[in-house]
């Protein structure tokens, strides 16, 4: 370890308890998981949602839901406090979020998409990002229902990223634009 640096203890980090997380202000961002095949990917997105203190998640179609074993394996307890809702149909979930004032964006490679690094969500808005199926991405029906599309520029052969990696990149860009969620009120 470099001189002058030491590992930070959990106490030093000022981590929230599950109850503290529930009552703390959230980053105005949700993830809508659209037919995600892998429970481990779902669990990883839960952990990312916890790390950035997101508003919550919507699990759609055949996306696994807690307490699925594979989710619990990678979520490491995040399912206990990150709010989530299950939906049979992704488009219905999108329409519900839009009716609550969320601007819903799909993360997909599509013509007219905004590159992720150019996305600057407004702090007075509410945002939801649809993460599509690991193989097929977002369906044409989902793309027709959203308010816009974000794209992560890619330069390799595969032109795809793991859904949990992409979720982390979206959160980082939201953090860059919005800053951290407000500090919880002192008790």
Buried (B, 14 or more C-beta within 10 A) or exposed (E): EEEEEEEEEEEEEEEBEEEEBEEBEBBBBBBBBBBBBBBBBBBBBBBBBBEBBBBBBBBBBEBBBBEBEBBBEBBEEBBBBBBBBBBEEBBEBBEBBBEEEBBBBBBBBBEEBEEBEEBEBEEEEBBBBBBBBBEEBBBEEBBEBBBBBBBBEEEEEEEBBEBBEBBBBBBEBBBEEBEEBEEBEEE
